């Protein structure tokens, strides 16, 4: 499970890029979305890291 953890942000970034392109927005317009995806992904990774230390 942990070895596929890097796929979460990649998939979310790709989905966000596709959404922006299909709705006529530029990548610069979606900057807040990219930041949110990055923060959420770091949070998930940190949670898994802490859980692996505890167990």
PDB file of N, CA, C and O in Angstrom:
ATOM      1  N   UNK A   1       0.822  -1.195   0.000  1.00  0.00           N
ATOM      2  CA  UNK A   1       0.000   0.000   0.000  1.00  0.00           C
ATOM      3  C   UNK A   1       0.866   1.258   0.000  1.00  0.00           C
ATOM      4  O   UNK A   1       0.592   2.206  -0.737  1.00  0.00           O
ATOM      5  N   UNK A   2       1.895   1.263   0.816  1.00  0.00           N
ATOM      6  CA  UNK A   2       2.732   2.458   0.908  1.00  0.00           C
ATOM      7  C   UNK A   2       3.506   2.730  -0.371  1.00  0.00           C
ATOM      8  O   UNK A   2       3.816   3.881  -0.677  1.00  0.00           O
ATOM      9  N   UNK A   3       3.817   1.687  -1.115  1.00  0.00           N
ATOM     10  CA  UNK A   3       4.589   1.913  -2.336  1.00  0.00           C
ATOM     11  C   UNK A   3       3.763   2.603  -3.417  1.00  0.00           C
ATOM     12  O   UNK A   3       4.325   3.151  -4.365  1.00  0.00           O
ATOM     13  N   UNK A   4       2.444   2.582  -3.288  1.00  0.00           N
ATOM     14  CA  UNK A   4       1.578   3.264  -4.247  1.00  0.00           C
ATOM     15  C   UNK A   4       1.126   4.635  -3.759  1.00  0.00           C
ATOM     16  O   UNK A   4       0.299   5.283  -4.401  1.00  0.00           O
ATOM     17  N   UNK A   5       1.657   5.072  -2.644  1.00  0.00           N
ATOM     18  CA  UNK A   5       1.250   6.339  -2.046  1.00  0.00           C
ATOM     19  C   UNK A   5       1.559   7.529  -2.954  1.00  0.00           C
ATOM     20  O   UNK A   5       0.835   8.525  -2.938  1.00  0.00           O
ATOM     21  N   UNK A   6       2.617   7.433  -3.738  1.00  0.00           N
ATOM     22  CA  UNK A   6       2.983   8.538  -4.623  1.00  0.00           C
ATOM     23  C   UNK A   6       1.986   8.713  -5.762  1.00  0.00           C
ATOM     24  O   UNK A   6       1.978   9.756  -6.417  1.00  0.00           O
ATOM     25  N   UNK A   7       1.149   7.717  -6.008  1.00  0.00           N
ATOM     26  CA  UNK A   7       0.173   7.814  -7.092  1.00  0.00           C
ATOM     27  C   UNK A   7      -0.990   8.745  -6.756  1.00  0.00           C
ATOM     28  O   UNK A   7      -1.645   9.269  -7.657  1.00  0.00           O
ATOM     29  N   UNK A   8      -1.248   8.951  -5.479  1.00  0.00           N
ATOM     30  CA  UNK A   8      -2.368   9.812  -5.080  1.00  0.00           C
ATOM     31  C   UNK A   8      -2.191  11.237  -5.614  1.00  0.00           C
ATOM     32  O   UNK A   8      -3.089  11.734  -6.295  1.00  0.00           O
ATOM     33  N   UNK A   9      -1.069  11.914  -5.334  1.00  0.00           N
ATOM     34  CA  UNK A   9      -0.950  13.278  -5.869  1.00  0.00           C
ATOM     35  C   UNK A   9      -0.866  13.319  -7.393  1.00  0.00           C
ATOM     36  O   UNK A   9      -1.370  14.253  -8.017  1.00  0.00           O
ATOM     37  N   UNK A  10      -0.236  12.316  -7.991  1.00  0.00           N
ATOM     38  CA  UNK A  10      -0.142  12.300  -9.454  1.00  0.00           C
ATOM     39  C   UNK A  10      -1.532  12.194 -10.068  1.00  0.00           C
ATOM     40  O   UNK A  10      -1.860  12.922 -11.006  1.00  0.00           O
ATOM     41  N   UNK A  11      -2.342  11.292  -9.540  1.00  0.00           N
ATOM     42  CA  UNK A  11      -3.701  11.125 -10.059  1.00  0.00           C
ATOM     43  C   UNK A  11      -4.531  12.388  -9.838  1.00  0.00           C
ATOM     44  O   UNK A  11      -5.261  12.819 -10.731  1.00  0.00           O
ATOM     45  N   UNK A  12      -4.418  12.977  -8.654  1.00  0.00           N
ATOM     46  CA  UNK A  12      -5.184  14.192  -8.371  1.00  0.00           C
ATOM     47  C   UNK A  12      -4.740  15.355  -9.251  1.00  0.00           C
ATOM     48  O   UNK A  12      -5.574  16.133  -9.715  1.00  0.00           O
ATOM     49  N   UNK A  13      -3.433  15.481  -9.487  1.00  0.00           N
ATOM     50  CA  UNK A  13      -2.937  16.531 -10.381  1.00  0.00           C
ATOM     51  C   UNK A  13      -3.465  16.331 -11.800  1.00  0.00           C
ATOM     52  O   UNK A  13      -3.893  17.288 -12.446  1.00  0.00           O
ATOM     53  N   UNK A  14      -3.435  15.095 -12.282  1.00  0.00           N
ATOM     54  CA  UNK A  14      -3.927  14.828 -13.637  1.00  0.00           C
ATOM     55  C   UNK A  14      -5.420  15.114 -13.762  1.00  0.00           C
ATOM     56  O   UNK A  14      -5.866  15.696 -14.750  1.00  0.00           O
ATOM     57  N   UNK A  15      -6.181  14.707 -12.762  1.00  0.00           N
ATOM     58  CA  UNK A  15      -7.622  14.984 -12.779  1.00  0.00           C
ATOM     59  C   UNK A  15      -7.873  16.485 -12.767  1.00  0.00           C
ATOM     60  O   UNK A  15      -8.756  16.974 -13.471  1.00  0.00           O
ATOM     61  N   UNK A  16      -7.102  17.217 -11.969  1.00  0.00           N
ATOM     62  CA  UNK A  16      -7.269  18.663 -11.883  1.00  0.00           C
ATOM     63  C   UNK A  16      -6.901  19.340 -13.206  1.00  0.00           C
ATOM     64  O   UNK A  16      -7.586  20.263 -13.645  1.00  0.00           O
ATOM     65  N   UNK A  17      -5.825  18.882 -13.835  1.00  0.00           N
ATOM     66  CA  UNK A  17      -5.419  19.442 -15.128  1.00  0.00           C
ATOM     67  C   UNK A  17      -6.498  19.189 -16.178  1.00  0.00           C
ATOM     68  O   UNK A  17      -6.843  20.085 -16.949  1.00  0.00           O
ATOM     69  N   UNK A  18      -7.026  17.977 -16.204  1.00  0.00           N
ATOM     70  CA  UNK A  18      -8.086  17.655 -17.164  1.00  0.00           C
ATOM     71  C   UNK A  18      -9.316  18.517 -16.912  1.00  0.00           C
ATOM     72  O   UNK A  18      -9.932  19.019 -17.852  1.00  0.00           O
ATOM     73  N   UNK A  19      -9.671  18.687 -15.647  1.00  0.00           N
ATOM     74  CA  UNK A  19     -10.821  19.534 -15.311  1.00  0.00           C
ATOM     75  C   UNK A  19     -10.605  20.969 -15.797  1.00  0.00           C
ATOM     76  O   UNK A  19     -11.493  21.569 -16.403  1.00  0.00           O
ATOM     77  N   UNK A  20      -9.425  21.506 -15.527  1.00  0.00           N
ATOM     78  CA  UNK A  20      -9.144  22.886 -15.931  1.00  0.00           C
ATOM     79  C   UNK A  20      -9.200  23.041 -17.446  1.00  0.00           C
ATOM     80  O   UNK A  20      -9.776  24.003 -17.955  1.00  0.00           O
ATOM     81  N   UNK A  21      -8.606  22.098 -18.161  1.00  0.00           N
ATOM     82  CA  UNK A  21      -8.570  22.189 -19.625  1.00  0.00           C
ATOM     83  C   UNK A  21      -9.961  22.043 -20.239  1.00  0.00           C
ATOM     84  O   UNK A  21     -10.289  22.738 -21.200  1.00  0.00           O
ATOM     85  N   UNK A  22     -10.777  21.147 -19.690  1.00  0.00           N
ATOM     86  CA  UNK A  22     -12.103  20.940 -20.273  1.00  0.00           C
ATOM     87  C   UNK A  22     -13.050  22.100 -19.993  1.00  0.00           C
ATOM     88  O   UNK A  22     -14.014  22.307 -20.729  1.00  0.00           O
ATOM     89  N   UNK A  23     -12.782  22.853 -18.937  1.00  0.00           N
ATOM     90  CA  UNK A  23     -13.642  23.989 -18.616  1.00  0.00           C
ATOM     91  C   UNK A  23     -13.048  25.328 -19.068  1.00  0.00           C
ATOM     92  O   UNK A  23     -13.573  26.388 -18.728  1.00  0.00           O
ATOM     93  N   UNK A  24     -11.963  25.277 -19.827  1.00  0.00           N
ATOM     94  CA  UNK A  24     -11.405  26.478 -20.428  1.00  0.00           C
ATOM     95  C   UNK A  24     -10.562  27.339 -19.508  1.00  0.00           C
ATOM     96  O   UNK A  24     -10.361  28.521 -19.790  1.00  0.00           O
ATOM     97  N   UNK A  25     -10.069  26.786 -18.425  1.00  0.00           N
ATOM     98  CA  UNK A  25      -9.211  27.536 -17.509  1.00  0.00           C
ATOM     99  C   UNK A  25      -7.749  27.246 -17.823  1.00  0.00           C
ATOM    100  O   UNK A  25      -7.417  26.192 -18.367  1.00  0.00           O
ATOM    101  N   UNK A  26      -6.888  28.181 -17.478  1.00  0.00           N
ATOM    102  CA  UNK A  26      -5.457  27.944 -17.638  1.00  0.00           C
ATOM    103  C   UNK A  26      -4.923  27.277 -16.369  1.00  0.00           C
ATOM    104  O   UNK A  26      -5.591  27.244 -15.336  1.00  0.00           O
ATOM    105  N   UNK A  27      -3.716  26.752 -16.474  1.00  0.00           N
ATOM    106  CA  UNK A  27      -3.107  26.122 -15.300  1.00  0.00           C
ATOM    107  C   UNK A  27      -2.831  27.154 -14.212  1.00  0.00           C
ATOM    108  O   UNK A  27      -2.847  26.836 -13.023  1.00  0.00           O
ATOM    109  N   UNK A  28      -2.580  28.386 -14.627  1.00  0.00           N
ATOM    110  CA  UNK A  28      -2.348  29.450 -13.649  1.00  0.00           C
ATOM    111  C   UNK A  28      -3.624  29.762 -12.865  1.00  0.00           C
ATOM    112  O   UNK A  28      -3.563  30.121 -11.689  1.00  0.00           O
ATOM    113  N   UNK A  29      -4.776  29.625 -13.518  1.00  0.00           N
ATOM    114  CA  UNK A  29      -6.050  29.846 -12.825  1.00  0.00           C
ATOM    115  C   UNK A  29      -6.294  28.786 -11.752  1.00  0.00           C
ATOM    116  O   UNK A  29      -6.988  29.049 -10.770  1.00  0.00           O
ATOM    117  N   UNK A  30      -5.736  27.607 -11.929  1.00  0.00           N
ATOM    118  CA  UNK A  30      -5.959  26.522 -10.986  1.00  0.00           C
ATOM    119  C   UNK A  30      -4.870  26.377  -9.946  1.00  0.00           C
ATOM    120  O   UNK A  30      -4.724  25.315  -9.341  1.00  0.00           O
ATOM    121  N   UNK A  31      -4.101  27.441  -9.733  1.00  0.00           N
ATOM    122  CA  UNK A  31      -2.968  27.370  -8.809  1.00  0.00           C
ATOM    123  C   UNK A  31      -3.403  27.008  -7.388  1.00  0.00           C
ATOM    124  O   UNK A  31      -2.729  26.227  -6.717  1.00  0.00           O
ATOM    125  N   UNK A  32      -4.516  27.566  -6.929  1.00  0.00           N
ATOM    126  CA  UNK A  32      -4.994  27.246  -5.579  1.00  0.00           C
ATOM    127  C   UNK A  32      -5.339  25.763  -5.460  1.00  0.00           C
ATOM    128  O   UNK A  32      -5.094  25.145  -4.424  1.00  0.00           O
ATOM    129  N   UNK A  33      -5.896  25.208  -6.504  1.00  0.00           N
ATOM    130  CA  UNK A  33      -6.228  23.788  -6.494  1.00  0.00           C
ATOM    131  C   UNK A  33      -4.992  22.919  -6.393  1.00  0.00           C
ATOM    132  O   UNK A  33      -4.985  21.916  -5.679  1.00  0.00           O
ATOM    133  N   UNK A  34      -3.933  23.307  -7.117  1.00  0.00           N
ATOM    134  CA  UNK A  34      -2.684  22.548  -7.039  1.00  0.00           C
ATOM    135  C   UNK A  34      -2.093  22.615  -5.636  1.00  0.00           C
ATOM    136  O   UNK A  34      -1.570  21.623  -5.129  1.00  0.00           O
ATOM    137  N   UNK A  35      -2.176  23.774  -5.019  1.00  0.00           N
ATOM    138  CA  UNK A  35      -1.658  23.923  -3.656  1.00  0.00           C
ATOM    139  C   UNK A  35      -2.466  23.069  -2.684  1.00  0.00           C
ATOM    140  O   UNK A  35      -1.898  22.422  -1.804  1.00  0.00           O
ATOM    141  N   UNK A  36      -3.786  23.066  -2.840  1.00  0.00           N
ATOM    142  CA  UNK A  36      -4.630  22.246  -1.961  1.00  0.00           C
ATOM    143  C   UNK A  36      -4.336  20.763  -2.138  1.00  0.00           C
ATOM    144  O   UNK A  36      -4.275  20.019  -1.159  1.00  0.00           O
ATOM    145  N   UNK A  37      -4.157  20.333  -3.374  1.00  0.00           N
ATOM    146  CA  UNK A  37      -3.829  18.930  -3.637  1.00  0.00           C
ATOM    147  C   UNK A  37      -2.498  18.579  -2.984  1.00  0.00           C
ATOM    148  O   UNK A  37      -2.360  17.512  -2.385  1.00  0.00           O
ATOM    149  N   UNK A  38      -1.529  19.463  -3.095  1.00  0.00           N
ATOM    150  CA  UNK A  38      -0.220  19.214  -2.497  1.00  0.00           C
ATOM    151  C   UNK A  38      -0.315  19.126  -0.980  1.00  0.00           C
ATOM    152  O   UNK A  38       0.292  18.244  -0.372  1.00  0.00           O
ATOM    153  N   UNK A  39      -1.065  20.026  -0.367  1.00  0.00           N
ATOM    154  CA  UNK A  39      -1.212  20.020   1.092  1.00  0.00           C
ATOM    155  C   UNK A  39      -1.921  18.747   1.557  1.00  0.00           C
ATOM    156  O   UNK A  39      -1.508  18.129   2.538  1.00  0.00           O
ATOM    157  N   UNK A  40      -2.972  18.361   0.864  1.00  0.00           N
ATOM    158  CA  UNK A  40      -3.700  17.144   1.230  1.00  0.00           C
ATOM    159  C   UNK A  40      -2.801  15.918   1.076  1.00  0.00           C
ATOM    160  O   UNK A  40      -2.816  15.026   1.924  1.00  0.00           O
ATOM    161  N   UNK A  41      -2.029  15.873   0.008  1.00  0.00           N
ATOM    162  CA  UNK A  41      -1.142  14.734  -0.228  1.00  0.00           C
ATOM    163  C   UNK A  41      -0.045  14.650   0.827  1.00  0.00           C
ATOM    164  O   UNK A  41       0.303  13.562   1.285  1.00  0.00           O
ATOM    165  N   UNK A  42       0.493  15.793   1.207  1.00  0.00           N
ATOM    166  CA  UNK A  42       1.510  15.803   2.267  1.00  0.00           C
ATOM    167  C   UNK A  42       0.888  15.365   3.586  1.00  0.00           C
ATOM    168  O   UNK A  42       1.521  14.652   4.364  1.00  0.00           O
ATOM    169  N   UNK A  43      -0.336  15.783   3.841  1.00  0.00           N
ATOM    170  CA  UNK A  43      -1.030  15.360   5.055  1.00  0.00           C
ATOM    171  C   UNK A  43      -1.251  13.858   5.092  1.00  0.00           C
ATOM    172  O   UNK A  43      -1.060  13.224   6.130  1.00  0.00           O
ATOM    173  N   UNK A  44      -1.651  13.290   3.972  1.00  0.00           N
ATOM    174  CA  UNK A  44      -1.851  11.840   3.895  1.00  0.00           C
ATOM    175  C   UNK A  44      -0.523  11.116   4.101  1.00  0.00           C
ATOM    176  O   UNK A  44      -0.455  10.134   4.839  1.00  0.00           O
ATOM    177  N   UNK A  45       0.524  11.600   3.452  1.00  0.00           N
ATOM    178  CA  UNK A  45       1.839  10.970   3.589  1.00  0.00           C
ATOM    179  C   UNK A  45       2.345  11.065   5.025  1.00  0.00           C
ATOM    180  O   UNK A  45       2.913  10.107   5.548  1.00  0.00           O
ATOM    181  N   UNK A  46       2.144  12.207   5.658  1.00  0.00           N
ATOM    182  CA  UNK A  46       2.584  12.372   7.046  1.00  0.00           C
ATOM    183  C   UNK A  46       1.811  11.445   7.977  1.00  0.00           C
ATOM    184  O   UNK A  46       2.379  10.880   8.912  1.00  0.00           O
ATOM    185  N   UNK A  47       0.526  11.292   7.722  1.00  0.00           N
ATOM    186  CA  UNK A  47      -0.288  10.386   8.537  1.00  0.00           C
ATOM    187  C   UNK A  47       0.208   8.952   8.414  1.00  0.00           C
ATOM    188  O   UNK A  47       0.363   8.256   9.418  1.00  0.00           O
ATOM    189  N   UNK A  48       0.456   8.511   7.187  1.00  0.00           N
ATOM    190  CA  UNK A  48       0.976   7.156   6.993  1.00  0.00           C
ATOM    191  C   UNK A  48       2.349   6.995   7.636  1.00  0.00           C
ATOM    192  O   UNK A  48       2.650   5.944   8.203  1.00  0.00           O
ATOM    193  N   UNK A  49       3.175   8.019   7.551  1.00  0.00           N
ATOM    194  CA  UNK A  49       4.502   7.954   8.154  1.00  0.00           C
ATOM    195  C   UNK A  49       4.404   7.796   9.667  1.00  0.00           C
ATOM    196  O   UNK A  49       5.099   6.968  10.255  1.00  0.00           O
ATOM    197  N   UNK A  50       3.549   8.583  10.290  1.00  0.00           N
ATOM    198  CA  UNK A  50       3.375   8.495  11.743  1.00  0.00           C
ATOM    199  C   UNK A  50       2.804   7.135  12.130  1.00  0.00           C
ATOM    200  O   UNK A  50       3.225   6.542  13.123  1.00  0.00           O
ATOM    201  N   UNK A  51       1.858   6.647  11.357  1.00  0.00           N
ATOM    202  CA  UNK A  51       1.279   5.339  11.667  1.00  0.00           C
ATOM    203  C   UNK A  51       2.303   4.217  11.544  1.00  0.00           C
ATOM    204  O   UNK A  51       2.267   3.257  12.315  1.00  0.00           O
ATOM    205  N   UNK A  52       3.212   4.330  10.585  1.00  0.00           N
ATOM    206  CA  UNK A  52       4.239   3.295  10.460  1.00  0.00           C
ATOM    207  C   UNK A  52       5.226   3.362  11.621  1.00  0.00           C
ATOM    208  O   UNK A  52       5.796   2.341  12.006  1.00  0.00           O
ATOM    209  N   UNK A  53       5.431   4.538  12.176  1.00  0.00           N
ATOM    210  CA  UNK A  53       6.314   4.645  13.337  1.00  0.00           C
ATOM    211  C   UNK A  53       5.666   4.071  14.591  1.00  0.00           C
ATOM    212  O   UNK A  53       6.349   3.515  15.451  1.00  0.00           O
ATOM    213  N   UNK A  54       4.354   4.205  14.691  1.00  0.00           N
ATOM    214  CA  UNK A  54       3.652   3.742  15.882  1.00  0.00           C
ATOM    215  C   UNK A  54       3.428   2.233  15.892  1.00  0.00           C
ATOM    216  O   UNK A  54       3.375   1.613  16.953  1.00  0.00           O
ATOM    217  N   UNK A  55       3.298   1.655  14.715  1.00  0.00           N
ATOM    218  CA  UNK A  55       2.980   0.220  14.667  1.00  0.00           C
ATOM    219  C   UNK A  55       4.098  -0.541  14.071  1.00  0.00           C
ATOM    220  O   UNK A  55       4.016  -1.763  13.947  1.00  0.00           O
TER     221      UNK A  55
END
